Amino acid sequence: MTQSIQLQVSGMSCGHCVNAVESSVGELNGVESVKVTLDAGLVDVAFDDSQVSVESIKNAIVEEGYTVA
C-alpha cells in the first residue's frame, strides 16, 4: 500500500545535496517518488510500505551524510 512521509533533514544546502538525496532514496525498491524542498529542509517520499520501510529511507539519507530529525 502506498504511504507518504515527510522527513525533516538537516545538512542539505545546494543542488548537489538535493540530487544526492533524491537519487539515493529513489533507487530503493518500493519508492515511488522523492521530492526535496531545500529551503525548508524537507524530503517528501511516496513509497510502498510492503517493499521498503521508513527506516530504510532514513538510512539512505543518513548514508549520504545528512541528519534526519
mmCIF file of the N, C-alpha and C atoms, coordinates in Angstrom:
data_MODEL
# 
_entry.id   MODEL 
# 
loop_
_atom_site.group_PDB 
_atom_site.id 
_atom_site.type_symbol 
_atom_site.label_atom_id 
_atom_site.label_alt_id 
_atom_site.label_comp_id 
_atom_site.label_asym_id 
_atom_site.label_entity_id 
_atom_site.label_seq_id 
_atom_site.pdbx_PDB_ins_code 
_atom_site.Cartn_x 
_atom_site.Cartn_y 
_atom_site.Cartn_z 
_atom_site.occupancy 
_atom_site.B_iso_or_equiv 
_atom_site.pdbx_formal_charge 
_atom_site.auth_seq_id 
_atom_site.auth_comp_id 
_atom_site.auth_asym_id 
_atom_site.auth_atom_id 
_atom_site.pdbx_PDB_model_num 
ATOM 1   N N  . MET A 1 1  ? 0.834  -1.181 0.000  1.00 0.00 ? 1  MET A N  1 
ATOM 2   C CA . MET A 1 1  ? 0.000  0.000  0.000  1.00 0.00 ? 1  MET A CA 1 
ATOM 3   C C  . MET A 1 1  ? 0.882  1.249  0.000  1.00 0.00 ? 1  MET A C  1 
ATOM 4   N N  . THR A 1 2  ? 0.496  2.244  -0.771 1.00 0.00 ? 2  THR A N  1 
ATOM 5   C CA . THR A 1 2  ? 1.307  3.457  -0.859 1.00 0.00 ? 2  THR A CA 1 
ATOM 6   C C  . THR A 1 2  ? 1.133  4.324  0.376  1.00 0.00 ? 2  THR A C  1 
ATOM 7   N N  . GLN A 1 3  ? 2.263  4.721  0.928  1.00 0.00 ? 3  GLN A N  1 
ATOM 8   C CA . GLN A 1 3  ? 2.311  5.617  2.085  1.00 0.00 ? 3  GLN A CA 1 
ATOM 9   C C  . GLN A 1 3  ? 3.075  6.864  1.673  1.00 0.00 ? 3  GLN A C  1 
ATOM 10  N N  . SER A 1 4  ? 2.861  7.944  2.404  1.00 0.00 ? 4  SER A N  1 
ATOM 11  C CA . SER A 1 4  ? 3.644  9.158  2.195  1.00 0.00 ? 4  SER A CA 1 
ATOM 12  C C  . SER A 1 4  ? 4.185  9.622  3.528  1.00 0.00 ? 4  SER A C  1 
ATOM 13  N N  . ILE A 1 5  ? 5.444  10.037 3.527  1.00 0.00 ? 5  ILE A N  1 
ATOM 14  C CA . ILE A 1 5  ? 6.034  10.606 4.737  1.00 0.00 ? 5  ILE A CA 1 
ATOM 15  C C  . ILE A 1 5  ? 6.766  11.882 4.368  1.00 0.00 ? 5  ILE A C  1 
ATOM 16  N N  . GLN A 1 6  ? 6.908  12.737 5.357  1.00 0.00 ? 6  GLN A N  1 
ATOM 17  C CA . GLN A 1 6  ? 7.695  13.947 5.190  1.00 0.00 ? 6  GLN A CA 1 
ATOM 18  C C  . GLN A 1 6  ? 8.745  13.930 6.292  1.00 0.00 ? 6  GLN A C  1 
ATOM 19  N N  . LEU A 1 7  ? 10.004 14.002 5.885  1.00 0.00 ? 7  LEU A N  1 
ATOM 20  C CA . LEU A 1 7  ? 11.107 13.952 6.834  1.00 0.00 ? 7  LEU A CA 1 
ATOM 21  C C  . LEU A 1 7  ? 11.804 15.302 6.894  1.00 0.00 ? 7  LEU A C  1 
ATOM 22  N N  . GLN A 1 8  ? 12.163 15.708 8.106  1.00 0.00 ? 8  GLN A N  1 
ATOM 23  C CA . GLN A 1 8  ? 12.969 16.916 8.297  1.00 0.00 ? 8  GLN A CA 1 
ATOM 24  C C  . GLN A 1 8  ? 14.425 16.482 8.212  1.00 0.00 ? 8  GLN A C  1 
ATOM 25  N N  . VAL A 1 9  ? 15.164 17.072 7.280  1.00 0.00 ? 9  VAL A N  1 
ATOM 26  C CA . VAL A 1 9  ? 16.552 16.677 7.046  1.00 0.00 ? 9  VAL A CA 1 
ATOM 27  C C  . VAL A 1 9  ? 17.439 17.911 7.143  1.00 0.00 ? 9  VAL A C  1 
ATOM 28  N N  . SER A 1 10 ? 18.480 17.820 7.947  1.00 0.00 ? 10 SER A N  1 
ATOM 29  C CA . SER A 1 10 ? 19.403 18.949 8.053  1.00 0.00 ? 10 SER A CA 1 
ATOM 30  C C  . SER A 1 10 ? 20.721 18.608 7.371  1.00 0.00 ? 10 SER A C  1 
ATOM 31  N N  . GLY A 1 11 ? 21.409 19.651 6.926  1.00 0.00 ? 11 GLY A N  1 
ATOM 32  C CA . GLY A 1 11 ? 22.698 19.479 6.269  1.00 0.00 ? 11 GLY A CA 1 
ATOM 33  C C  . GLY A 1 11 ? 22.641 19.677 4.764  1.00 0.00 ? 11 GLY A C  1 
ATOM 34  N N  . MET A 1 12 ? 21.430 19.768 4.206  1.00 0.00 ? 12 MET A N  1 
ATOM 35  C CA . MET A 1 12 ? 21.300 19.983 2.762  1.00 0.00 ? 12 MET A CA 1 
ATOM 36  C C  . MET A 1 12 ? 21.397 21.483 2.483  1.00 0.00 ? 12 MET A C  1 
ATOM 37  N N  . SER A 1 13 ? 22.259 21.851 1.527  1.00 0.00 ? 13 SER A N  1 
ATOM 38  C CA . SER A 1 13 ? 22.441 23.282 1.288  1.00 0.00 ? 13 SER A CA 1 
ATOM 39  C C  . SER A 1 13 ? 22.500 23.682 -0.179 1.00 0.00 ? 13 SER A C  1 
ATOM 40  N N  . CYS A 1 14 ? 22.469 22.712 -1.093 1.00 0.00 ? 14 CYS A N  1 
ATOM 41  C CA . CYS A 1 14 ? 22.656 23.063 -2.504 1.00 0.00 ? 14 CYS A CA 1 
ATOM 42  C C  . CYS A 1 14 ? 22.007 22.033 -3.415 1.00 0.00 ? 14 CYS A C  1 
ATOM 43  N N  . GLY A 1 15 ? 22.083 22.308 -4.699 1.00 0.00 ? 15 GLY A N  1 
ATOM 44  C CA . GLY A 1 15 ? 21.511 21.398 -5.685 1.00 0.00 ? 15 GLY A CA 1 
ATOM 45  C C  . GLY A 1 15 ? 22.135 20.017 -5.648 1.00 0.00 ? 15 GLY A C  1 
ATOM 46  N N  . HIS A 1 16 ? 23.430 19.952 -5.354 1.00 0.00 ? 16 HIS A N  1 
ATOM 47  C CA . HIS A 1 16 ? 24.087 18.644 -5.249 1.00 0.00 ? 16 HIS A CA 1 
ATOM 48  C C  . HIS A 1 16 ? 23.445 17.823 -4.132 1.00 0.00 ? 16 HIS A C  1 
ATOM 49  N N  . CYS A 1 17 ? 23.147 18.484 -3.010 1.00 0.00 ? 17 CYS A N  1 
ATOM 50  C CA . CYS A 1 17 ? 22.509 17.796 -1.877 1.00 0.00 ? 17 CYS A CA 1 
ATOM 51  C C  . CYS A 1 17 ? 21.157 17.226 -2.298 1.00 0.00 ? 17 CYS A C  1 
ATOM 52  N N  . VAL A 1 18 ? 20.380 18.052 -3.007 1.00 0.00 ? 18 VAL A N  1 
ATOM 53  C CA . VAL A 1 18 ? 19.063 17.618 -3.482 1.00 0.00 ? 18 VAL A CA 1 
ATOM 54  C C  . VAL A 1 18 ? 19.209 16.385 -4.365 1.00 0.00 ? 18 VAL A C  1 
ATOM 55  N N  . ASN A 1 19 ? 20.137 16.444 -5.330 1.00 0.00 ? 19 ASN A N  1 
ATOM 56  C CA . ASN A 1 19 ? 20.340 15.315 -6.245 1.00 0.00 ? 19 ASN A CA 1 
ATOM 57  C C  . ASN A 1 19 ? 20.799 14.067 -5.506 1.00 0.00 ? 19 ASN A C  1 
ATOM 58  N N  . ALA A 1 20 ? 21.680 14.232 -4.533 1.00 0.00 ? 20 ALA A N  1 
ATOM 59  C CA . ALA A 1 20 ? 22.200 13.085 -3.784 1.00 0.00 ? 20 ALA A CA 1 
ATOM 60  C C  . ALA A 1 20 ? 21.081 12.382 -3.026 1.00 0.00 ? 20 ALA A C  1 
ATOM 61  N N  . VAL A 1 21 ? 20.243 13.156 -2.339 1.00 0.00 ? 21 VAL A N  1 
ATOM 62  C CA . VAL A 1 21 ? 19.150 12.567 -1.562 1.00 0.00 ? 21 VAL A CA 1 
ATOM 63  C C  . VAL A 1 21 ? 18.103 11.955 -2.486 1.00 0.00 ? 21 VAL A C  1 
ATOM 64  N N  . GLU A 1 22 ? 17.713 12.706 -3.521 1.00 0.00 ? 22 GLU A N  1 
ATOM 65  C CA . GLU A 1 22 ? 16.670 12.191 -4.414 1.00 0.00 ? 22 GLU A CA 1 
ATOM 66  C C  . GLU A 1 22 ? 17.109 10.921 -5.135 1.00 0.00 ? 22 GLU A C  1 
ATOM 67  N N  . SER A 1 23 ? 18.364 10.857 -5.565 1.00 0.00 ? 23 SER A N  1 
ATOM 68  C CA . SER A 1 23 ? 18.805 9.655  -6.279 1.00 0.00 ? 23 SER A CA 1 
ATOM 69  C C  . SER A 1 23 ? 18.996 8.484  -5.323 1.00 0.00 ? 23 SER A C  1 
ATOM 70  N N  . SER A 1 24 ? 19.545 8.742  -4.147 1.00 0.00 ? 24 SER A N  1 
ATOM 71  C CA . SER A 1 24 ? 19.778 7.674  -3.176 1.00 0.00 ? 24 SER A CA 1 
ATOM 72  C C  . SER A 1 24 ? 18.461 7.044  -2.713 1.00 0.00 ? 24 SER A C  1 
ATOM 73  N N  . VAL A 1 25 ? 17.517 7.878  -2.334 1.00 0.00 ? 25 VAL A N  1 
ATOM 74  C CA . VAL A 1 25 ? 16.218 7.361  -1.871 1.00 0.00 ? 25 VAL A CA 1 
ATOM 75  C C  . VAL A 1 25 ? 15.440 6.787  -3.051 1.00 0.00 ? 25 VAL A C  1 
ATOM 76  N N  . GLY A 1 26 ? 15.519 7.449  -4.196 1.00 0.00 ? 26 GLY A N  1 
ATOM 77  C CA . GLY A 1 26 ? 14.776 6.996  -5.371 1.00 0.00 ? 26 GLY A CA 1 
ATOM 78  C C  . GLY A 1 26 ? 15.198 5.633  -5.890 1.00 0.00 ? 26 GLY A C  1 
ATOM 79  N N  . GLU A 1 27 ? 16.428 5.218  -5.572 1.00 0.00 ? 27 GLU A N  1 
ATOM 80  C CA . GLU A 1 27 ? 16.926 3.912  -6.015 1.00 0.00 ? 27 GLU A CA 1 
ATOM 81  C C  . GLU A 1 27 ? 16.375 2.757  -5.182 1.00 0.00 ? 27 GLU A C  1 
ATOM 82  N N  . LEU A 1 28 ? 15.794 3.052  -4.035 1.00 0.00 ? 28 LEU A N  1 
ATOM 83  C CA . LEU A 1 28 ? 15.271 1.984  -3.178 1.00 0.00 ? 28 LEU A CA 1 
ATOM 84  C C  . LEU A 1 28 ? 14.046 1.342  -3.815 1.00 0.00 ? 28 LEU A C  1 
ATOM 85  N N  . ASN A 1 29 ? 13.979 0.011  -3.770 1.00 0.00 ? 29 ASN A N  1 
ATOM 86  C CA . ASN A 1 29 ? 12.802 -0.690 -4.270 1.00 0.00 ? 29 ASN A CA 1 
ATOM 87  C C  . ASN A 1 29 ? 11.585 -0.269 -3.468 1.00 0.00 ? 29 ASN A C  1 
ATOM 88  N N  . GLY A 1 30 ? 10.519 0.076  -4.165 1.00 0.00 ? 30 GLY A N  1 
ATOM 89  C CA . GLY A 1 30 ? 9.284  0.444  -3.496 1.00 0.00 ? 30 GLY A CA 1 
ATOM 90  C C  . GLY A 1 30 ? 9.074  1.941  -3.366 1.00 0.00 ? 30 GLY A C  1 
ATOM 91  N N  . VAL A 1 31 ? 10.116 2.731  -3.614 1.00 0.00 ? 31 VAL A N  1 
ATOM 92  C CA . VAL A 1 31 ? 9.957  4.189  -3.550 1.00 0.00 ? 31 VAL A CA 1 
ATOM 93  C C  . VAL A 1 31 ? 9.359  4.662  -4.872 1.00 0.00 ? 31 VAL A C  1 
ATOM 94  N N  . GLU A 1 32 ? 8.237  5.374  -4.775 1.00 0.00 ? 32 GLU A N  1 
ATOM 95  C CA . GLU A 1 32 ? 7.538  5.830  -5.973 1.00 0.00 ? 32 GLU A CA 1 
ATOM 96  C C  . GLU A 1 32 ? 7.926  7.253  -6.363 1.00 0.00 ? 32 GLU A C  1 
ATOM 97  N N  . SER A 1 33 ? 8.160  8.110  -5.369 1.00 0.00 ? 33 SER A N  1 
ATOM 98  C CA . SER A 1 33 ? 8.594  9.475  -5.686 1.00 0.00 ? 33 SER A CA 1 
ATOM 99  C C  . SER A 1 33 ? 9.324  10.075 -4.497 1.00 0.00 ? 33 SER A C  1 
ATOM 100 N N  . VAL A 1 34 ? 10.234 10.988 -4.802 1.00 0.00 ? 34 VAL A N  1 
ATOM 101 C CA . VAL A 1 34 ? 11.008 11.701 -3.783 1.00 0.00 ? 34 VAL A CA 1 
ATOM 102 C C  . VAL A 1 34 ? 11.058 13.160 -4.207 1.00 0.00 ? 34 VAL A C  1 
ATOM 103 N N  . LYS A 1 35 ? 10.729 14.049 -3.285 1.00 0.00 ? 35 LYS A N  1 
ATOM 104 C CA . LYS A 1 35 ? 10.826 15.478 -3.582 1.00 0.00 ? 35 LYS A CA 1 
ATOM 105 C C  . LYS A 1 35 ? 11.490 16.181 -2.408 1.00 0.00 ? 35 LYS A C  1 
ATOM 106 N N  . VAL A 1 36 ? 12.585 16.862 -2.695 1.00 0.00 ? 36 VAL A N  1 
ATOM 107 C CA . VAL A 1 36 ? 13.298 17.624 -1.664 1.00 0.00 ? 36 VAL A CA 1 
ATOM 108 C C  . VAL A 1 36 ? 12.902 19.091 -1.777 1.00 0.00 ? 36 VAL A C  1 
ATOM 109 N N  . THR A 1 37 ? 12.518 19.679 -0.648 1.00 0.00 ? 37 THR A N  1 
ATOM 110 C CA . THR A 1 37 ? 12.288 21.121 -0.570 1.00 0.00 ? 37 THR A CA 1 
ATOM 111 C C  . THR A 1 37 ? 13.457 21.686 0.217  1.00 0.00 ? 37 THR A C  1 
ATOM 112 N N  . LEU A 1 38 ? 14.438 22.203 -0.522 1.00 0.00 ? 38 LEU A N  1 
ATOM 113 C CA . LEU A 1 38 ? 15.711 22.606 0.069  1.00 0.00 ? 38 LEU A CA 1 
ATOM 114 C C  . LEU A 1 38 ? 15.546 23.703 1.119  1.00 0.00 ? 38 LEU A C  1 
ATOM 115 N N  . ASP A 1 39 ? 14.779 24.749 0.806  1.00 0.00 ? 39 ASP A N  1 
ATOM 116 C CA . ASP A 1 39 ? 14.620 25.878 1.732  1.00 0.00 ? 39 ASP A CA 1 
ATOM 117 C C  . ASP A 1 39 ? 14.104 25.450 3.097  1.00 0.00 ? 39 ASP A C  1 
ATOM 118 N N  . ALA A 1 40 ? 13.171 24.504 3.090  1.00 0.00 ? 40 ALA A N  1 
ATOM 119 C CA . ALA A 1 40 ? 12.549 24.060 4.338  1.00 0.00 ? 40 ALA A CA 1 
ATOM 120 C C  . ALA A 1 40 ? 13.263 22.862 4.957  1.00 0.00 ? 40 ALA A C  1 
ATOM 121 N N  . GLY A 1 41 ? 14.198 22.242 4.207  1.00 0.00 ? 41 GLY A N  1 
ATOM 122 C CA . GLY A 1 41 ? 14.880 21.059 4.701  1.00 0.00 ? 41 GLY A CA 1 
ATOM 123 C C  . GLY A 1 41 ? 13.966 19.858 4.811  1.00 0.00 ? 41 GLY A C  1 
ATOM 124 N N  . LEU A 1 42 ? 13.038 19.750 3.853  1.00 0.00 ? 42 LEU A N  1 
ATOM 125 C CA . LEU A 1 42 ? 12.067 18.658 3.898  1.00 0.00 ? 42 LEU A CA 1 
ATOM 126 C C  . LEU A 1 42 ? 12.269 17.691 2.744  1.00 0.00 ? 42 LEU A C  1 
ATOM 127 N N  . VAL A 1 43 ? 12.015 16.418 3.033  1.00 0.00 ? 43 VAL A N  1 
ATOM 128 C CA . VAL A 1 43 ? 12.046 15.385 1.997  1.00 0.00 ? 43 VAL A CA 1 
ATOM 129 C C  . VAL A 1 43 ? 10.701 14.666 2.059  1.00 0.00 ? 43 VAL A C  1 
ATOM 130 N N  . ASP A 1 44 ? 9.942  14.746 0.970  1.00 0.00 ? 44 ASP A N  1 
ATOM 131 C CA . ASP A 1 44 ? 8.660  14.053 0.864  1.00 0.00 ? 44 ASP A CA 1 
ATOM 132 C C  . ASP A 1 44 ? 8.878  12.787 0.055  1.00 0.00 ? 44 ASP A C  1 
ATOM 133 N N  . VAL A 1 45 ? 8.410  11.663 0.600  1.00 0.00 ? 45 VAL A N  1 
ATOM 134 C CA . VAL A 1 45 ? 8.607  10.375 -0.065 1.00 0.00 ? 45 VAL A CA 1 
ATOM 135 C C  . VAL A 1 45 ? 7.279  9.639  -0.135 1.00 0.00 ? 45 VAL A C  1 
ATOM 136 N N  . ALA A 1 46 ? 6.940  9.160  -1.327 1.00 0.00 ? 46 ALA A N  1 
ATOM 137 C CA . ALA A 1 46 ? 5.803  8.259  -1.510 1.00 0.00 ? 46 ALA A CA 1 
ATOM 138 C C  . ALA A 1 46 ? 6.401  6.882  -1.768 1.00 0.00 ? 46 ALA A C  1 
ATOM 139 N N  . PHE A 1 47 ? 5.919  5.889  -1.024 1.00 0.00 ? 47 PHE A N  1 
ATOM 140 C CA . PHE A 1 47 ? 6.534  4.563  -1.117 1.00 0.00 ? 47 PHE A CA 1 
ATOM 141 C C  . PHE A 1 47 ? 5.524  3.475  -0.808 1.00 0.00 ? 47 PHE A C  1 
ATOM 142 N N  . ASP A 1 48 ? 5.863  2.276  -1.243 1.00 0.00 ? 48 ASP A N  1 
ATOM 143 C CA . ASP A 1 48 ? 5.050  1.088  -0.966 1.00 0.00 ? 48 ASP A CA 1 
ATOM 144 C C  . ASP A 1 48 ? 5.607  0.439  0.298  1.00 0.00 ? 48 ASP A C  1 
ATOM 145 N N  . ASP A 1 49 ? 4.830  0.502  1.375  1.00 0.00 ? 49 ASP A N  1 
ATOM 146 C CA . ASP A 1 49 ? 5.346  0.012  2.659  1.00 0.00 ? 49 ASP A CA 1 
ATOM 147 C C  . ASP A 1 49 ? 5.490  -1.507 2.724  1.00 0.00 ? 49 ASP A C  1 
ATOM 148 N N  . SER A 1 50 ? 5.033  -2.210 1.703  1.00 0.00 ? 50 SER A N  1 
ATOM 149 C CA . SER A 1 50 ? 5.256  -3.661 1.675  1.00 0.00 ? 50 SER A CA 1 
ATOM 150 C C  . SER A 1 50 ? 6.630  -3.973 1.068  1.00 0.00 ? 50 SER A C  1 
ATOM 151 N N  . GLN A 1 51 ? 7.272  -2.965 0.448  1.00 0.00 ? 51 GLN A N  1 
ATOM 152 C CA . GLN A 1 51 ? 8.560  -3.189 -0.200 1.00 0.00 ? 51 GLN A CA 1 
ATOM 153 C C  . GLN A 1 51 ? 9.717  -2.475 0.476  1.00 0.00 ? 51 GLN A C  1 
ATOM 154 N N  . VAL A 1 52 ? 9.451  -1.363 1.155  1.00 0.00 ? 52 VAL A N  1 
ATOM 155 C CA . VAL A 1 52 ? 10.530 -0.586 1.763  1.00 0.00 ? 52 VAL A CA 1 
ATOM 156 C C  . VAL A 1 52 ? 10.018 0.034  3.061  1.00 0.00 ? 52 VAL A C  1 
ATOM 157 N N  . SER A 1 53 ? 10.890 0.101  4.062  1.00 0.00 ? 53 SER A N  1 
ATOM 158 C CA . SER A 1 53 ? 10.497 0.660  5.356  1.00 0.00 ? 53 SER A CA 1 
ATOM 159 C C  . SER A 1 53 ? 10.935 2.116  5.481  1.00 0.00 ? 53 SER A C  1 
ATOM 160 N N  . VAL A 1 54 ? 10.284 2.827  6.385  1.00 0.00 ? 54 VAL A N  1 
ATOM 161 C CA . VAL A 1 54 ? 10.686 4.197  6.686  1.00 0.00 ? 54 VAL A CA 1 
ATOM 162 C C  . VAL A 1 54 ? 12.139 4.202  7.159  1.00 0.00 ? 54 VAL A C  1 
ATOM 163 N N  . GLU A 1 55 ? 12.509 3.201  7.933  1.00 0.00 ? 55 GLU A N  1 
ATOM 164 C CA . GLU A 1 55 ? 13.880 3.102  8.443  1.00 0.00 ? 55 GLU A CA 1 
ATOM 165 C C  . GLU A 1 55 ? 14.889 3.007  7.293  1.00 0.00 ? 55 GLU A C  1 
ATOM 166 N N  . SER A 1 56 ? 14.568 2.238  6.261  1.00 0.00 ? 56 SER A N  1 
ATOM 167 C CA . SER A 1 56 ? 15.460 2.123  5.104  1.00 0.00 ? 56 SER A CA 1 
ATOM 168 C C  . SER A 1 56 ? 15.605 3.455  4.377  1.00 0.00 ? 56 SER A C  1 
ATOM 169 N N  . ILE A 1 57 ? 14.512 4.193  4.282  1.00 0.00 ? 57 ILE A N  1 
ATOM 170 C CA . ILE A 1 57 ? 14.546 5.507  3.639  1.00 0.00 ? 57 ILE A CA 1 
ATOM 171 C C  . ILE A 1 57 ? 15.430 6.457  4.447  1.00 0.00 ? 57 ILE A C  1 
ATOM 172 N N  . LYS A 1 58 ? 15.236 6.469  5.761  1.00 0.00 ? 58 LYS A N  1 
ATOM 173 C CA . LYS A 1 58 ? 16.059 7.318  6.627  1.00 0.00 ? 58 LYS A CA 1 
ATOM 174 C C  . LYS A 1 58 ? 17.534 6.939  6.521  1.00 0.00 ? 58 LYS A C  1 
ATOM 175 N N  . ASN A 1 59 ? 17.820 5.643  6.502  1.00 0.00 ? 59 ASN A N  1 
ATOM 176 C CA . ASN A 1 59 ? 19.205 5.180  6.404  1.00 0.00 ? 59 ASN A CA 1 
ATOM 177 C C  . ASN A 1 59 ? 19.858 5.641  5.104  1.00 0.00 ? 59 ASN A C  1 
ATOM 178 N N  . ALA A 1 60 ? 19.104 5.636  4.002  1.00 0.00 ? 60 ALA A N  1 
ATOM 179 C CA . ALA A 1 60 ? 19.651 6.074  2.715  1.00 0.00 ? 60 ALA A CA 1 
ATOM 180 C C  . ALA A 1 60 ? 20.053 7.547  2.787  1.00 0.00 ? 60 ALA A C  1 
ATOM 181 N N  . ILE A 1 61 ? 19.264 8.351  3.485  1.00 0.00 ? 61 ILE A N  1 
ATOM 182 C CA . ILE A 1 61 ? 19.571 9.776  3.632  1.00 0.00 ? 61 ILE A CA 1 
ATOM 183 C C  . ILE A 1 61 ? 20.797 9.965  4.525  1.00 0.00 ? 61 ILE A C  1 
ATOM 184 N N  . VAL A 1 62 ? 20.846 9.221  5.629  1.00 0.00 ? 62 VAL A N  1 
ATOM 185 C CA . VAL A 1 62 ? 21.974 9.315  6.560  1.00 0.00 ? 62 VAL A CA 1 
ATOM 186 C C  . VAL A 1 62 ? 23.269 8.892  5.869  1.00 0.00 ? 62 VAL A C  1 
ATOM 187 N N  . GLU A 1 63 ? 23.199 7.852  5.030  1.00 0.00 ? 63 GLU A N  1 
ATOM 188 C CA . GLU A 1 63 ? 24.384 7.376  4.320  1.00 0.00 ? 63 GLU A CA 1 
ATOM 189 C C  . GLU A 1 63 ? 24.934 8.424  3.357  1.00 0.00 ? 63 GLU A C  1 
ATOM 190 N N  . GLU A 1 64 ? 24.097 9.355  2.924  1.00 0.00 ? 64 GLU A N  1 
ATOM 191 C CA . GLU A 1 64 ? 24.552 10.450 2.065  1.00 0.00 ? 64 GLU A CA 1 
ATOM 192 C C  . GLU A 1 64 ? 25.190 11.573 2.871  1.00 0.00 ? 64 GLU A C  1 
ATOM 193 N N  . GLY A 1 65 ? 25.126 11.469 4.204  1.00 0.00 ? 65 GLY A N  1 
ATOM 194 C CA . GLY A 1 65 ? 25.803 12.446 5.061  1.00 0.00 ? 65 GLY A CA 1 
ATOM 195 C C  . GLY A 1 65 ? 24.898 13.493 5.687  1.00 0.00 ? 65 GLY A C  1 
ATOM 196 N N  . TYR A 1 66 ? 23.592 13.254 5.660  1.00 0.00 ? 66 TYR A N  1 
ATOM 197 C CA . TYR A 1 66 ? 22.644 14.224 6.209  1.00 0.00 ? 66 TYR A CA 1 
ATOM 198 C C  . TYR A 1 66 ? 22.004 13.667 7.474  1.00 0.00 ? 66 TYR A C  1 
ATOM 199 N N  . THR A 1 67 ? 21.391 14.542 8.244  1.00 0.00 ? 67 THR A N  1 
ATOM 200 C CA . THR A 1 67 ? 20.777 14.144 9.511  1.00 0.00 ? 67 THR A CA 1 
ATOM 201 C C  . THR A 1 67 ? 19.261 14.196 9.371  1.00 0.00 ? 67 THR A C  1 
ATOM 202 N N  . VAL A 1 68 ? 18.610 13.110 9.752  1.00 0.00 ? 68 VAL A N  1 
ATOM 203 C CA . VAL A 1 68 ? 17.154 13.053 9.740  1.00 0.00 ? 68 VAL A CA 1 
ATOM 204 C C  . VAL A 1 68 ? 16.652 13.304 11.155 1.00 0.00 ? 68 VAL A C  1 
ATOM 205 N N  . ALA A 1 69 ? 15.770 14.293 11.304 1.00 0.00 ? 69 ALA A N  1 
ATOM 206 C CA . ALA A 1 69 ? 15.261 14.635 12.646 1.00 0.00 ? 69 ALA A CA 1 
ATOM 207 C C  . ALA A 1 69 ? 14.333 13.550 13.145 1.00 0.00 ? 69 ALA A C  1 
# 
